Protein backbone atom coordinates (compact mmCIF):
# COMPACT_ATOMS: atom_id res chain seq x y z
CA UNK A 1 0.00 0.00 0.00
CA UNK A 2 2.80 2.40 0.94
CA UNK A 3 4.52 1.68 -2.36
CA UNK A 4 1.82 3.60 -4.20
CA UNK A 5 1.34 6.34 -1.64
CA UNK A 6 1.42 9.82 -3.08
CA UNK A 7 4.89 11.34 -2.77
CA UNK A 8 5.68 15.06 -2.70
CA UNK A 9 7.32 16.35 -5.85
CA UNK A 10 11.07 16.91 -5.54
CA UNK A 11 12.31 20.46 -5.99
CA UNK A 12 15.57 21.96 -7.11
CA UNK A 13 16.30 22.68 -3.44
CA UNK A 14 15.96 18.95 -2.66
CA UNK A 15 18.41 18.12 -5.46
CA UNK A 16 20.91 20.70 -4.18
CA UNK A 17 20.69 19.35 -0.63
CA UNK A 18 21.04 15.73 -1.81
CA UNK A 19 24.06 16.54 -4.03
CA UNK A 20 25.54 18.89 -1.41
CA UNK A 21 25.82 21.77 -3.84
CA UNK A 22 24.14 25.13 -4.18
CA UNK A 23 20.80 25.65 -5.88
CA UNK A 24 22.61 27.82 -8.43
CA UNK A 25 24.92 24.94 -9.34
CA UNK A 26 21.94 22.63 -9.95
CA UNK A 27 20.38 25.32 -12.13
CA UNK A 28 23.60 25.56 -14.17
CA UNK A 29 23.66 21.80 -14.65
CA UNK A 30 20.04 21.79 -15.82
CA UNK A 31 20.41 24.71 -18.22
CA UNK A 32 23.80 23.70 -19.58
CA UNK A 33 24.60 27.38 -20.07
CA UNK A 34 27.36 27.61 -17.45
CA UNK A 35 30.54 25.58 -17.01
CA UNK A 36 30.35 22.99 -14.22
CA UNK A 37 33.15 20.54 -13.40
CA UNK A 38 32.52 16.99 -14.64
CA UNK A 39 32.60 15.58 -11.11
CA UNK A 40 30.03 18.04 -9.80
CA UNK A 41 27.81 17.58 -12.86
CA UNK A 42 27.86 13.82 -12.39
CA UNK A 43 26.99 14.13 -8.69
CA UNK A 44 24.06 16.45 -9.44
CA UNK A 45 22.80 14.11 -12.15
CA UNK A 46 22.89 11.15 -9.75
CA UNK A 47 20.81 13.16 -7.27
CA UNK A 48 18.32 14.10 -10.00
CA UNK A 49 17.92 10.43 -10.94
CA UNK A 50 17.66 9.29 -7.32
CA UNK A 51 14.97 11.83 -6.44
CA UNK A 52 13.10 11.55 -9.74
CA UNK A 53 13.35 15.29 -10.16
CA UNK A 54 11.75 16.95 -13.19
CA UNK A 55 11.78 20.70 -13.81
CA UNK A 56 8.41 22.40 -13.29
CA UNK A 57 6.82 23.17 -16.62
CA UNK A 58 4.76 26.14 -15.37
CA UNK A 59 7.78 27.63 -13.57
CA UNK A 60 9.93 27.22 -16.66
CA UNK A 61 7.22 28.82 -18.81
CA UNK A 62 7.08 31.84 -16.50
CA UNK A 63 10.83 32.22 -16.80
CA UNK A 64 11.20 31.65 -20.55
CA UNK A 65 7.72 32.81 -21.62
CA UNK A 66 7.45 29.65 -23.70
CA UNK A 67 5.39 26.50 -23.14
CA UNK A 68 6.86 24.49 -26.04
CA UNK A 69 3.30 23.45 -26.86
CA UNK A 70 1.44 23.86 -30.15
CA UNK A 71 -2.35 23.45 -30.40
CA UNK A 72 -3.85 21.48 -33.28
CA UNK A 73 -7.54 22.35 -33.74
CA UNK A 74 -9.38 19.90 -36.02
CA UNK A 75 -13.01 19.43 -37.07
CA UNK A 76 -13.06 15.63 -36.63
CA UNK A 77 -10.21 13.47 -35.32
CA UNK A 78 -12.00 10.29 -36.50
CA UNK A 79 -11.62 11.40 -40.12
CA UNK A 80 -8.69 9.26 -41.39
CA UNK A 81 -6.96 12.31 -42.85
CA UNK A 82 -6.42 14.06 -39.52
CA UNK A 83 -4.54 11.38 -37.52
CA UNK A 84 -1.97 11.28 -40.33
CA UNK A 85 -1.77 15.07 -40.22
CA UNK A 86 -1.37 15.04 -36.42
CA UNK A 87 1.38 12.44 -36.58
CA UNK A 88 3.33 14.44 -39.14
CA UNK A 89 2.96 17.61 -37.10
CA UNK A 90 4.17 15.91 -33.92
CA UNK A 91 7.15 14.44 -35.73
CA UNK A 92 8.15 17.85 -37.03
CA UNK A 93 7.66 19.55 -33.67
CA UNK A 94 9.52 16.94 -31.65
CA UNK A 95 12.74 17.62 -33.53
CA UNK A 96 12.63 21.16 -32.13
CA UNK A 97 11.64 20.30 -28.57
CA UNK A 98 7.91 21.03 -28.93
CA UNK A 99 4.79 18.97 -28.29
CA UNK A 100 1.28 19.15 -29.76
CA UNK A 101 -2.10 18.71 -28.13
CA UNK A 102 -5.22 18.06 -30.16
CA UNK A 103 -8.63 19.73 -29.95
CA UNK A 104 -11.38 17.99 -31.97
CA UNK A 105 -14.40 20.26 -32.40
CA UNK A 106 -16.78 17.89 -34.26
CA UNK A 107 -17.16 20.73 -36.74
CA UNK A 108 -19.05 22.84 -34.20
CA UNK A 109 -18.39 26.57 -34.69
CA UNK A 110 -18.90 27.44 -31.02
CA UNK A 111 -16.53 24.71 -29.87
CA UNK A 112 -13.92 25.87 -32.35
CA UNK A 113 -14.06 29.42 -30.99
CA UNK A 114 -13.96 28.11 -27.42
CA UNK A 115 -10.91 25.97 -28.20
CA UNK A 116 -9.21 28.89 -29.92
CA UNK A 117 -9.67 31.13 -26.88
CA UNK A 118 -8.72 28.33 -24.48
CA UNK A 119 -5.39 27.48 -26.13
CA UNK A 120 -4.48 31.17 -26.25
CA UNK A 121 -5.27 31.50 -22.54
CA UNK A 122 -3.06 28.47 -21.84
CA UNK A 123 -0.15 30.22 -23.50
CA UNK A 124 0.61 27.91 -26.42
CA UNK A 125 3.48 28.93 -28.67
CA UNK A 126 1.57 28.35 -31.89
CA UNK A 127 -1.69 27.15 -33.45
CA UNK A 128 -2.39 24.84 -36.39
CA UNK A 129 -6.04 24.70 -37.37
CA UNK A 130 -8.47 23.44 -39.96
CA UNK A 131 -11.87 25.09 -39.78
CA UNK A 132 -14.81 25.75 -42.07
CA UNK A 133 -16.34 28.21 -39.58
CA UNK A 134 -13.61 30.39 -38.13
CA UNK A 135 -12.50 33.54 -39.89
CA UNK A 136 -9.26 35.50 -39.88
CA UNK A 137 -11.01 38.03 -37.63
CA UNK A 138 -11.80 35.25 -35.12
CA UNK A 139 -8.15 34.19 -35.08
CA UNK A 140 -6.80 37.70 -34.66
CA UNK A 141 -9.34 38.50 -31.95
CA UNK A 142 -8.14 35.50 -29.93
CA UNK A 143 -4.40 35.72 -30.61
CA UNK A 144 -4.01 39.49 -30.87
CA UNK A 145 -1.80 38.78 -33.87
CA UNK A 146 0.93 37.60 -31.49
CA UNK A 147 0.80 33.82 -32.05
CA UNK A 148 2.16 32.04 -35.14
CA UNK A 149 -0.83 30.41 -36.82
CA UNK A 150 -1.03 28.00 -39.75
CA UNK A 151 -4.30 27.26 -41.54
CA UNK A 152 -4.58 23.78 -43.06
CA UNK A 153 -6.16 23.76 -46.50
CA UNK A 154 -6.72 27.52 -46.61
CA UNK A 155 -6.01 29.78 -49.54
CA UNK A 156 -3.91 32.87 -48.95
CA UNK A 157 -6.55 35.24 -50.25
CA UNK A 158 -9.18 33.54 -48.04
CA UNK A 159 -7.04 33.99 -44.91
CA UNK A 160 -4.93 37.13 -45.33
CA UNK A 161 -2.19 37.52 -42.76
CA UNK A 162 -2.26 33.85 -41.77
CA UNK A 163 0.14 31.23 -43.13
CA UNK A 164 -1.53 28.30 -44.90
CA UNK A 165 -0.57 24.83 -46.09
CA UNK A 166 -2.66 23.07 -48.70
CA UNK A 167 -2.57 20.32 -51.29
CA UNK A 168 -3.12 20.92 -55.00
CA UNK A 169 -6.79 19.89 -54.95
CA UNK A 170 -7.48 20.89 -58.55
CA UNK A 171 -4.60 18.83 -59.92
CA UNK A 172 -5.59 15.87 -57.73
CA UNK A 173 -9.24 15.96 -58.83
CA UNK A 174 -8.17 16.36 -62.45
CA UNK A 175 -5.79 13.37 -62.24
CA UNK A 176 -8.38 11.18 -60.54
CA UNK A 177 -11.12 12.02 -63.03
CA UNK A 178 -8.75 11.52 -65.98
CA UNK A 179 -7.90 8.11 -64.56
CA UNK A 180 -11.56 7.11 -64.60
CA UNK A 181 -12.00 8.44 -68.13
CA UNK A 182 -8.99 6.45 -69.31
CA UNK A 183 -10.50 3.31 -67.77
CA UNK A 184 -13.49 3.74 -70.04
CA UNK A 185 -15.98 5.36 -67.66
CA UNK A 186 -18.25 7.98 -69.20
CA UNK A 187 -20.89 8.63 -66.52
CA UNK A 188 -18.71 9.95 -63.70
CA UNK A 189 -20.39 11.54 -60.70
CA UNK A 190 -18.79 13.76 -58.08
CA UNK A 191 -20.02 13.76 -54.47
CA UNK A 192 -19.07 17.25 -53.39
CA UNK A 193 -18.49 18.73 -49.94
CA UNK A 194 -20.57 21.27 -48.01
CA UNK A 195 -21.34 24.66 -49.55
CA UNK A 196 -18.21 26.80 -49.48
CA UNK A 197 -15.77 23.91 -49.82
CA UNK A 198 -14.16 21.97 -52.65
CA UNK A 199 -14.10 24.69 -55.35
CA UNK A 200 -10.69 23.61 -56.66
CA UNK A 201 -11.74 19.95 -56.73
CA UNK A 202 -14.84 20.77 -58.73
CA UNK A 203 -12.72 22.76 -61.18
CA UNK A 204 -10.33 19.85 -61.69
CA UNK A 205 -13.21 17.39 -62.10
CA UNK A 206 -14.98 19.56 -64.66
CA UNK A 207 -11.78 20.33 -66.58
CA UNK A 208 -10.95 16.64 -67.00
CA UNK A 209 -14.48 15.88 -68.21
CA UNK A 210 -14.52 18.83 -70.59
CA UNK A 211 -11.23 17.75 -72.19
CA UNK A 212 -12.67 14.27 -72.72
CA UNK A 213 -15.95 15.62 -74.08
CA UNK A 214 -17.87 13.97 -71.23
CA UNK A 215 -20.76 15.57 -69.35
CA UNK A 216 -20.82 15.75 -65.57
CA UNK A 217 -23.41 13.49 -63.87
CA UNK A 218 -25.21 15.41 -62.46
CA UNK A 219 -24.39 19.08 -62.85
CA UNK A 220 -23.97 20.77 -60.44
CA UNK A 221 -22.52 17.92 -58.34
CA UNK A 222 -24.49 16.61 -55.39
CA UNK A 223 -23.25 17.49 -51.90
CA UNK A 224 -22.48 15.62 -48.70
CA UNK A 225 -20.67 16.45 -45.47
CA UNK A 226 -17.33 15.09 -44.33
CA UNK A 227 -18.76 12.63 -41.80
CA UNK A 228 -19.17 8.88 -41.99
CA UNK A 229 -22.51 8.15 -43.58
CA UNK A 230 -22.70 11.71 -44.86
CA UNK A 231 -23.48 10.52 -48.37
CA UNK A 232 -25.64 7.53 -47.42
CA UNK A 233 -28.62 9.19 -49.10
CA UNK A 234 -26.77 9.57 -52.38
CA UNK A 235 -27.72 6.33 -54.25
CA UNK A 236 -31.41 7.12 -53.81
CA UNK A 237 -30.90 10.47 -55.51
CA UNK A 238 -30.76 8.64 -58.84
CA UNK A 239 -33.55 6.17 -58.21
CA UNK A 240 -36.36 7.03 -60.56
CA UNK A 241 -34.82 10.45 -61.11
CA UNK A 242 -34.80 12.25 -64.44
CA UNK A 243 -32.05 14.56 -63.19
CA UNK A 244 -29.30 12.35 -64.63
CA UNK A 245 -28.63 8.71 -65.56
CA UNK A 246 -27.18 6.55 -62.84
CA UNK A 247 -23.38 6.87 -62.86
CA UNK A 248 -21.01 3.96 -63.53
CA UNK A 249 -18.28 5.55 -61.41
CA UNK A 250 -17.90 8.25 -58.79
CA UNK A 251 -15.30 10.27 -56.92
CA UNK A 252 -15.92 11.52 -53.40
CA UNK A 253 -14.42 14.37 -51.43
CA UNK A 254 -13.45 12.18 -48.46
CA UNK A 255 -12.93 8.58 -47.38
CA UNK A 256 -15.73 8.99 -44.84
CA UNK A 257 -18.25 9.85 -47.55
CA UNK A 258 -16.98 6.94 -49.62
CA UNK A 259 -17.78 4.53 -46.78
CA UNK A 260 -21.49 5.23 -47.24
CA UNK A 261 -21.55 4.95 -51.04
CA UNK A 262 -20.55 1.36 -51.64
CA UNK A 263 -21.13 0.14 -55.22
CA UNK A 264 -23.69 -2.45 -54.14
CA UNK A 265 -26.00 0.31 -52.99
CA UNK A 266 -26.27 1.69 -56.53
CA UNK A 267 -27.32 -1.47 -58.29
CA UNK A 268 -25.46 -3.81 -60.63
CA UNK A 269 -24.67 -1.12 -63.23
CA UNK A 270 -22.74 1.03 -60.79
CA UNK A 271 -19.29 -0.36 -60.11
CA UNK A 272 -16.51 1.93 -58.92
CA UNK A 273 -15.91 4.55 -56.23
CA UNK A 274 -12.71 6.53 -55.98
CA UNK A 275 -12.13 8.76 -52.99
CA UNK A 276 -9.89 11.79 -52.67
CA UNK A 277 -7.71 11.62 -49.55
CA UNK A 278 -6.72 15.26 -49.73
CA UNK A 279 -2.95 14.95 -49.36
CA UNK A 280 -1.27 14.77 -52.77
CA UNK A 281 -2.20 14.87 -56.42
CA UNK A 282 -1.93 11.09 -56.59
CA UNK A 283 -3.88 10.29 -53.41
CA UNK A 284 -6.74 8.31 -54.87
CA UNK A 285 -8.01 5.07 -53.37
CA UNK A 286 -10.46 2.56 -54.73
CA UNK A 287 -13.30 1.58 -52.39
VEXTORNU-633311 format. One record per residue (C-alpha): chain; y, z, x. Coordinates in steps of 0.02 Angstrom, whole numbers, plus 50000, padded with zeros to 5 digits. Layout:
BEGIN
SITE  mol     yy     zz     xx
SITE    A      Y      Z      X
...
This chain:
BEGIN
SITE  mol     yy     zz     xx
SITE    A  50000  50000  50000
SITE    A  50120  50047  50140
SITE    A  50084  49882  50226
SITE    A  50180  49790  50091
SITE    A  50317  49918  50067
SITE    A  50491  49846  50071
SITE    A  50567  49862  50245
SITE    A  50753  49865  50284
SITE    A  50817  49708  50366
SITE    A  50845  49723  50554
SITE    A  51023  49700  50615
SITE    A  51098  49644  50779
SITE    A  51134  49828  50815
SITE    A  50948  49867  50798
SITE    A  50906  49727  50921
SITE    A  51035  49791  51046
SITE    A  50967  49968  51035
SITE    A  50787  49909  51052
SITE    A  50827  49799  51203
SITE    A  50945  49930  51277
SITE    A  51088  49808  51291
SITE    A  51257  49791  51207
SITE    A  51283  49706  51040
SITE    A  51391  49579  51131
SITE    A  51247  49533  51246
SITE    A  51132  49502  51097
SITE    A  51266  49393  51019
SITE    A  51278  49291  51180
SITE    A  51090  49267  51183
SITE    A  51089  49209  51002
SITE    A  51235  49089  51021
SITE    A  51185  49021  51190
SITE    A  51369  48996  51230
SITE    A  51380  49128  51368
SITE    A  51279  49149  51527
SITE    A  51150  49289  51518
SITE    A  51027  49330  51657
SITE    A  50850  49268  51626
SITE    A  50779  49444  51630
SITE    A  50902  49510  51501
SITE    A  50879  49357  51391
SITE    A  50691  49380  51393
SITE    A  50706  49566  51349
SITE    A  50823  49528  51203
SITE    A  50706  49392  51140
SITE    A  50558  49513  51145
SITE    A  50658  49637  51041
SITE    A  50705  49500  50916
SITE    A  50521  49453  50896
SITE    A  50464  49634  50883
SITE    A  50591  49678  50749
SITE    A  50578  49513  50655
SITE    A  50765  49492  50667
SITE    A  50848  49340  50588
SITE    A  51035  49310  50589
SITE    A  51120  49336  50421
SITE    A  51158  49169  50341
SITE    A  51307  49231  50238
SITE    A  51381  49321  50389
SITE    A  51361  49167  50496
SITE    A  51441  49060  50361
SITE    A  51592  49175  50354
SITE    A  51611  49160  50541
SITE    A  51582  48972  50560
SITE    A  51641  48919  50386
SITE    A  51483  48815  50372
SITE    A  51325  48843  50270
SITE    A  51225  48698  50343
SITE    A  51173  48657  50165
SITE    A  51193  48492  50072
SITE    A  51173  48480  49883
SITE    A  51074  48336  49807
SITE    A  51118  48313  49623
SITE    A  50995  48199  49531
SITE    A  50971  48147  49350
SITE    A  50781  48169  49347
SITE    A  50673  48234  49490
SITE    A  50514  48175  49400
SITE    A  50570  47994  49419
SITE    A  50463  47931  49565
SITE    A  50615  47857  49652
SITE    A  50703  48024  49679
SITE    A  50569  48124  49773
SITE    A  50564  47984  49901
SITE    A  50754  47989  49912
SITE    A  50752  48179  49932
SITE    A  50622  48171  50069
SITE    A  50722  48043  50166
SITE    A  50881  48145  50148
SITE    A  50795  48304  50208
SITE    A  50722  48213  50357
SITE    A  50893  48148  50408
SITE    A  50978  48317  50383
SITE    A  50847  48417  50476
SITE    A  50881  48324  50637
SITE    A  51058  48394  50631
SITE    A  51015  48571  50582
SITE    A  51051  48553  50396
SITE    A  50949  48585  50239
SITE    A  50958  48512  50064
SITE    A  50936  48594  49895
SITE    A  50903  48492  49739
SITE    A  50986  48503  49568
SITE    A  50900  48402  49431
SITE    A  51013  48380  49280
SITE    A  50895  48287  49161
SITE    A  51036  48163  49142
SITE    A  51142  48290  49048
SITE    A  51328  48266  49080
SITE    A  51372  48449  49055
SITE    A  51235  48507  49173
SITE    A  51294  48383  49304
SITE    A  51471  48450  49297
SITE    A  51406  48629  49302
SITE    A  51299  48590  49454
SITE    A  51445  48504  49539
SITE    A  51557  48656  49516
SITE    A  51416  48776  49564
SITE    A  51374  48694  49730
SITE    A  51558  48687  49776
SITE    A  51575  48873  49737
SITE    A  51424  48908  49847
SITE    A  51511  48825  49993
SITE    A  51395  48679  50031
SITE    A  51446  48567  50174
SITE    A  51417  48405  50078
SITE    A  51358  48327  49916
SITE    A  51242  48181  49881
SITE    A  51235  48131  49698
SITE    A  51172  48002  49576
SITE    A  51254  48011  49406
SITE    A  51288  47897  49259
SITE    A  51410  48021  49183
SITE    A  51520  48094  49319
SITE    A  51677  48005  49375
SITE    A  51775  48006  49537
SITE    A  51901  48118  49449
SITE    A  51762  48244  49410
SITE    A  51709  48246  49592
SITE    A  51885  48267  49660
SITE    A  51925  48403  49533
SITE    A  51775  48504  49593
SITE    A  51786  48469  49780
SITE    A  51975  48456  49799
SITE    A  51939  48306  49910
SITE    A  51880  48425  50047
SITE    A  51691  48397  50040
SITE    A  51602  48243  50108
SITE    A  51521  48159  49958
SITE    A  51400  48013  49948
SITE    A  51363  47923  49785
SITE    A  51189  47847  49771
SITE    A  51188  47675  49692
SITE    A  51376  47669  49664
SITE    A  51489  47523  49699
SITE    A  51643  47553  49804
SITE    A  51762  47488  49672
SITE    A  51677  47598  49541
SITE    A  51700  47754  49648
SITE    A  51856  47733  49754
SITE    A  51876  47862  49890
SITE    A  51692  47912  49887
SITE    A  51561  47843  50007
SITE    A  51415  47755  49924
SITE    A  51242  47695  49972
SITE    A  51154  47565  49867
SITE    A  51016  47436  49871
SITE    A  51046  47250  49844
SITE    A  50995  47252  49661
SITE    A  51045  47073  49626
SITE    A  50941  47004  49770
SITE    A  50794  47114  49720
SITE    A  50798  47059  49538
SITE    A  50818  46878  49591
SITE    A  50669  46888  49711
SITE    A  50559  46973  49581
SITE    A  50601  46849  49444
SITE    A  50576  46701  49563
SITE    A  50405  46772  49605
SITE    A  50356  46770  49422
SITE    A  50422  46594  49400
SITE    A  50323  46535  49550
SITE    A  50165  46612  49475
SITE    A  50187  46498  49325
SITE    A  50268  46617  49201
SITE    A  50399  46540  49087
SITE    A  50432  46674  48956
SITE    A  50498  46815  49065
SITE    A  50577  46965  48981
SITE    A  50688  47096  49061
SITE    A  50688  47276  48999
SITE    A  50862  47330  49046
SITE    A  50937  47503  49075
SITE    A  51063  47599  48971
SITE    A  51233  47523  48933
SITE    A  51340  47526  49090
SITE    A  51196  47509  49212
SITE    A  51099  47367  49292
SITE    A  51235  47233  49295
SITE    A  51181  47167  49465
SITE    A  50997  47164  49413
SITE    A  51039  47063  49258
SITE    A  51138  46941  49364
SITE    A  50992  46916  49483
SITE    A  50870  46895  49339
SITE    A  50978  46767  49251
SITE    A  51017  46671  49411
SITE    A  50832  46650  49452
SITE    A  50794  46590  49276
SITE    A  50942  46470  49274
SITE    A  50887  46391  49439
SITE    A  50713  46364  49367
SITE    A  50781  46296  49202
SITE    A  50698  46438  49106
SITE    A  50779  46532  48962
SITE    A  50787  46722  48959
SITE    A  50675  46806  48830
SITE    A  50771  46877  48739
SITE    A  50954  46857  48780
SITE    A  51038  46978  48802
SITE    A  50896  47083  48874
SITE    A  50830  47231  48775
SITE    A  50874  47405  48837
SITE    A  50781  47565  48876
SITE    A  50822  47726  48966
SITE    A  50754  47783  49134
SITE    A  50632  47910  49062
SITE    A  50444  47901  49042
SITE    A  50407  47821  48874
SITE    A  50586  47757  48865
SITE    A  50526  47581  48826
SITE    A  50377  47629  48718
SITE    A  50460  47545  48569
SITE    A  50478  47381  48662
SITE    A  50316  47288  48614
SITE    A  50356  47310  48429
SITE    A  50524  47224  48455
SITE    A  50432  47058  48462
SITE    A  50309  47090  48323
SITE    A  50351  46972  48182
SITE    A  50522  46944  48259
SITE    A  50612  46778  48260
SITE    A  50728  46840  48397
SITE    A  50617  46769  48535
SITE    A  50435  46722  48569
SITE    A  50328  46858  48641
SITE    A  50343  46857  48831
SITE    A  50198  46824  48949
SITE    A  50278  46930  49086
SITE    A  50413  47060  49105
SITE    A  50514  47154  49235
SITE    A  50576  47330  49204
SITE    A  50719  47429  49279
SITE    A  50609  47577  49328
SITE    A  50429  47631  49353
SITE    A  50449  47758  49213
SITE    A  50493  47622  49088
SITE    A  50347  47519  49151
SITE    A  50226  47661  49111
SITE    A  50261  47638  48925
SITE    A  50248  47448  48922
SITE    A  50068  47418  48972
SITE    A  50007  47239  48944
SITE    A  49877  47293  48815
SITE    A  50015  47351  48700
SITE    A  50085  47174  48686
SITE    A  49926  47085  48634
SITE    A  49809  46968  48727
SITE    A  49944  46838  48766
SITE    A  50051  46961  48863
SITE    A  49982  46995  49036
SITE    A  50097  47054  49175
SITE    A  50228  47188  49204
SITE    A  50327  47201  49364
SITE    A  50438  47350  49394
SITE    A  50590  47367  49506
SITE    A  50581  47522  49615
SITE    A  50763  47514  49664
SITE    A  50747  47532  49852
SITE    A  50739  47361  49936
SITE    A  50744  47179  49890
SITE    A  50554  47171  49903
SITE    A  50514  47330  49806
SITE    A  50415  47256  49663
SITE    A  50253  47331  49600
SITE    A  50128  47263  49477
SITE    A  50079  47381  49335
